[in-house]
Amino acid sequence: MPTREAMETLVASLRDERKALQAAARFERANRVISLTGLDDAARRDVLEALDTLAGRGNLTMAAKYFVQHYVSAHAVPVETLMADYIEGLRVGNRRPRTILDVKGKVGAFASDNGRRAVQSISRREIDQWLSAEGRKRSWGPASRNAYRQALHGFFNYAVRRELIEINPVHGVTKATVDQNMPDILTVREVRRLIGAARRVEERLVPYVVIGLFCGLRPENELAQLDWSDIDLERKTLLVRPASAKKRRLRYVDLSENLIKFLRPFEVEEGRIFFSRYWFRDVVEIAKLKWTRDVMRHTYASYHLGQHQNAALTALQLGHHGDTTVLFSHYRNLVRREEAARFWSMRPLPVAADSRPRRAHGAVV
């Protein structure tokens, strides 16, 4: 028969076992609830340890707010301060002036609303809300929203590299779905009007216009920075230098026979291709055209693909790299072959002396 001492030992052992089971049950219940949030094992352990540390004296939300208020404020870097450093880094990194101006405009819009706030305090939810229609005074379309998102993504990546934050909050902001729109192009008749208007307003603009139409250079970088020394009419090639190319890669573009005829009267050994925004606006107005960005480049791509039926060749001329599926789907149905033939056979012809404007080199037929 067991002694009294043995009975007390057994009861104590059963009591300890019961407490252990109760603790395990409590942990399992807490772990099961936390697992519903999709946290990994390390995060769940972190949550449980935090709750154990608080010991009922508060909750995790209170603790997080206290941390942000005291720790972040002690190490705070205002958005406007970091933005100035970021822009200066782009300049030192030899980014193009237009790229810097674009980033400055987009990140600057965010800084105008959040400039004095600490970079460390900006959350994903706040960025998402700022990009939404509710968070701004004016509405953006899906493409503009994505452009601002991309600019902010680069800015907060810079904050990560500076070790000011550990995770880029823009990572969790979803991109808007953008419907693909067919590019605007000029008809053959509109092309004639455009070149004719350039002759009437300022003939020195003709090379800029015809190179844009028959070479498809990017107007703001490649075409605006083009020099006559890069054009070889004998070898029928045009050099796009890395400094002006979008991807900073050298490439040659073929010169068509009709383009060579347009350029011959203006050819010089060297010097920047003439361009004036002031006069070009008059050209578009006189030609009575609805002008859209990159319309000359899109026009070239459409007529080139219509003529050659070779998306890879068109992509090579445009300076595109990689998959040509998007290019083919965008441009293949815009121009019929007979229209493409009319485009590439367009050429300058002399005009009657009594109708010839000053410094004229010929009409377009």
Buried (B, 14 or more C-beta within 10 A) or exposed (E): EEEEEEEEEEEEEEEEEEEEEEEEEEEEEBBEEBEEEEEEEEEBEEBBEEBEEEEEEEEEEEBEEEEBEEEBEEEBBBBBBBBEEBBEEBEEEEBBEEEBEBBBEBBBBBBEEBBEBBBBBBEBEBBBEBBBEEEBEEEBEEEBBBBBBBBBBBBBBBBBEBEBBEEBBBEEBEEBEEEEEEBBBBEBEBBBBBBBBBBBBBBBBBBBBBBBBBBBBBBBBBBBBBBBEBBEBEEBEBBBBEEBBBEEEEBBBBBBEBBBBBBEBBEEEEEEBBBBEEBBEBBBEBBEBEBEEBBBBBBBBBBBBBBBEEBEBBBBBBBBEEEBEEBBEBBBEBBEEEBBBBBBEBBBEEBEEEEBEEEBBBBBE
